Amino acid sequence: NFVPSFGKETLRTTAVTPQFEQNMDSVDFIHLNILEKKVLNNSEVSVQYLCSKPCIVNIEAVASSEFRTGVPVYRRRWKDEKNLYVNRTRQVHLKFPSIMVYRDDYIIRNSIIVHSVILYAWISHKSVSSYDVEQSEDYQDAVAKNYTFLEAVPPFERPYKDHKICLQWGTDYLWMLQANRIPQCPHESDGVQILNFIYASSGEKTGIVKKFEQFENRELETVRQHQIDYPMFTISIWLYLLHHCEKDLCGILYFIDPKEMYSTPAVFLNEEGYVHVQMHLMRGDDLAVKTSFSLPLKQWFRLDLSFKGGQIEVSSVGKNMRRHHHQSFTFREDFYYDDTAGYFVLGGSGYVNGIEAFFGPVKYYRLNVLETEQISNPLHDKAAVEQIELYYERCMDVQEIVYEYRYIVRQGEKAQRNCYYENYYLEQIHKFGEKSKCDAFMWGKELREKYHTLFKLLQEMDFSAPDEDGSDTVLEVGQRIFEKVAKGLSNADGLSNMGSSVPLLVDSSCCGHHKASYFLAVIFETGLGVPVDHTKGLLYSLIGAQGNERLAVMNLGYKHYQGINNYPLDLELSYAYYSNIAIKTSLDQHTIKGEQAFVETIRLMDDELLKAQTKENGDVFMWLKHEATRGNAAAQQRLAQMLFWGQQGVAKNPEAAIEWYAKGAIETEDPVLIYDYAIVLFKGQGVKKNTKLALELMKKAAAKGLPQAVNGLGWYYHNFKRDYRKAAEHWLIAEELGNPDASYNLGVLYLDGIYPGVPGRNQTVAAHYFYKAAQGGHIEGTLRCSLYYITGNMEDFPRDPEKAVIWAKHIAEKNGYLGHVIRKALNAYLELSWHEALLHYVLAAETGIEVSQSNLAHICEERPDLAKKYLATDCVWRYYNFSVSQVNAPSFAYLKMGDFYYYGYQNQSKDLELSMRMYAQAALEGDSQGFFNLALVIEEGNSIPAYILDHLGIDQALHSSNMSLLQELYYR
């Protein structure tokens, strides 16, 4: 825990030795002075100390390597009983293990790579009789203590050890032949681990995109090219299927070629659960086969497929590695197979829906045909795998109980109602009296005890309301349970009851209401009112994501993007999650239904923005309404936007917004209001469609030179008249005026091959327009470009998974459902409802949205008592740390982290160099405080590393003295 959480630079500590006079008031101290701060065989340290009582002086060196951390490698102790209140100095020769200080040789077979060595020194007041290892005090409880870092020497810079022995001539000669040879990397393998973590596939049109490159090994590459017309490869996929395919086919693993066509191999699942395997032939067409066995549901199994020329072997293997099913197919056709000419997709894509399942590890052998026993693809995370199985076993019980319970209650009420028609008195009791409760149980005692909270809840519920058409009984019960729990948690001191809320949330999750799943994921991940449990946190994140809960999907996308909380860094896996929500963001904005609000960047330390927040009875809203009623076009426009999107604290109300759009469009000549009203009339959003009036208004706004209105006319000619020539003319004009919608629309014309006068599709030109639209903030344009970056199938868009993730993340974080949670958090904060604010900011922050992370850290700083009471994690450190790891981090977060590293935050160690890096980043963000802090660091006698000065654009050659550098920093 003494090593900083990120950054590989070594912290250098300069020990300053103050001069003390001998007096009785002196306090115990200990200092370390080292001339050569490297791990060497002859390292010497000067220990200066003072004891006020008989004491024991302890020296200990602790090393960390690749495989082990915190290993003691040197210990020295001595007692001092007589020299009290005297400043003493003692020279200590440090002796380290040979494998740390010497190179490999014939005797030292494996010298280790040391990452860090910390030298601790401390004084403990102990009676002389207790001078033994077991009884001595440790570093944490010492009277005085100090530490310093030693720099490890890389293995190939170390000397050879003189062992003082003679080797035989032959042995010595063999050793000398390889003595200075640096080990080479292992040979390239044809086995590719496509996935090594669990992936929650929700059955949507998004999945994991992988691209294979040519082999660097020339022999392997030659073999690969020879196998283009005679494929030899093996695929091994772990699966936990929840449902068979609802469509004709659902994607498991398939290859897309540069022409955007399926190629070899393409593995799908059909409606009956059979495996559909499709191959591309050398002559150009395709051939498909179907297994005679279906894949099992709700149990882990491995699907193995091997391809050898025209022979395909398909096997289903259980967790115990026993083969369930096996089938062979043999063809006389020549298959075409080039695994570098395109990309692989695991799950869904724009061409096909994915399967509803959890993917386990996926291994791909590019050049070899292997039997089931030869395949090395173990199911790693046993704990998570078992948790998923146990969850669905429990949920089957819960769903069955809920369904049968409701059915019994409804049947009883139906029988009672038949009686009421004959008895007026009973009819009035049923109408106005207490709702009847079901006291009879058809379930055994064991089951009732196991699910006692669920039965208690069901008894309290009213099932007399008529069923809505197509409503899911179980899901409806899950929603009711969740609403009850969420209401309780939002109350004052609601978080204190988290322990009793968790079982109810589990039942809600089992009923398919996956907001509860995400609540559980965050509760266990952060220790919100319960002990931290990373396995359960992962389980409910996966369950929620598989159930398409937007926040749960974003949470997994963020964790894999950053590689935090024991989630592996996997950009392709992160993209699969983020692109799912990015697509939904576009759809959600068009439907504007449900619990949505506009995502606004409102920081809790920005007083001006907080003052501008309002509600329907707030001063800002009332003033805008007053001005709008008087005919102020700007006020009408702002008021309508706030009501339409749910901005600035106002509840979303599209109907009221449209009234203001209509009023403004009719009463004023404001082109934006006219355009906005035309759009809602065209689409029929909250108002009856009126294409004729909408067209008149659109033409009126376009005549006033409004770019979006000119684009709107093009949209009308494209959608309503199918007149692509007129559409293109308008879009070209709108694009010249800087409208990103027009750029995107022109791209669609080229992509669909319907641009007037241009024969066929032109993806290159289309991609150029999509990129231009994306630069202007267009959602669909950004989505298209992120897809180009992940697939690498476009010449102008070289494969760049990180850029693909960043662009998809940017769109996903505009999602209205996320905006609703952030708005609830902000409203709670403004109303001083601290528990509710903490709950909703934690929920938003764990999705990876930066503004919520820095706001949550700010709340934890404001209310440390609250954070300490309910969060098991160090809230301030965790969320400021998350914030500065983001692309769009604010400068104040860098300054905060800089201060934490400079002064040392609670149990986190000081790190001057990381501190300077943070200040420098704040300075680059345009915050002058960053430059000022760097200048103070110099004034205190420290020097700024050259790479940080280069990063700031400061030429060291021009600033040879500290005074000159100080002047530059203060000037900036």
Salt bridges, closest charged atoms under 4 A:
GLU9 OE1 - ARG917 NH1 2.46
ASP28 OD2 - HIS125 NE2 2.81
GLU44 OE2 - HIS93 NE2 2.98
GLU60 OE2 - ARG75 NE 2.62
ASP80 OD2 - ARG88 NE 3.74
ASP105 OD2 - HIS163 NE2 2.73
GLU151 OE1 - ARG12 NH2 3.22
ASP162 OD2 - LYS164 NZ 3.22
GLU204 OE1 - LYS584 NZ 3.09
GLU221 OE2 - ARG224 NH2 2.81
ASP285 OD1 - ARG283 NE 3.03
ASP286 OD1 - HIS280 ND1 3.00
ASP304 OD2 - ARG302 NH2 2.87
GLU313 OE1 - HIS326 NE2 2.71
GLU333 OE1 - ARG283 NH1 2.71
ASP338 OD1 - ARG224 NH1 2.75
ASP339 OD1 - ARG224 NH1 3.57
ASP339 OD2 - ARG366 NE 2.96
GLU389 OE1 - LYS319 NZ 3.03
GLU460 OE1 - LYS484 NZ 2.83
ASP467 OD1 - ARG406 NH1 2.86
ASP467 OD1 - ARG410 NH1 3.43
GLU476 OE1 - ARG406 NH2 3.94
GLU476 OE2 - ARG480 NH2 3.10
ASP493 OD1 - HIS835 NE2 3.41
ASP507 OD1 - ARG394 NH1 3.01
GLU525 OE2 - HIS534 ND1 2.77
GLU572 OE1 - LYS210 NZ 3.53
GLU572 OE2 - ARG799 NH2 2.50
ASP588 OD2 - ARG550 NE 2.90
GLU595 OE1 - LYS515 NZ 2.56
GLU595 OE1 - HIS820 NE2 3.92
GLU600 OE1 - ARG823 NH2 2.96
GLU608 OE2 - LYS611 NZ 3.96
GLU627 OE2 - ARG630 NH1 2.96
GLU667 OE2 - LYS663 NZ 2.80
GLU669 OE2 - LYS700 NZ 3.42
GLU669 OE1 - LYS704 NZ 3.19
GLU729 OE2 - ARG725 NH1 2.61
GLU735 OE2 - LYS772 NZ 3.06
ASP741 OD1 - HIS778 NE2 3.01
GLU780 OE2 - HIS590 NE2 3.77
GLU780 OE1 - HIS778 ND1 3.73
GLU813 OE2 - LYS809 NZ 2.76
GLU831 OE2 - LYS615 NZ 2.61
GLU846 OE1 - LYS559 NZ 2.92
GLU846 OE2 - ARG878 NH2 3.04
GLU850 OE1 - ARG603 NH2 2.81
GLU861 OE2 - LYS896 NZ 3.01
GLU862 OE2 - HIS858 NE2 3.46
ASP865 OD2 - ARG863 NH2 3.29
GLU968 OE1 - HIS959 NE2 3.89
GLU968 OE2 - ARG972 NE 2.95
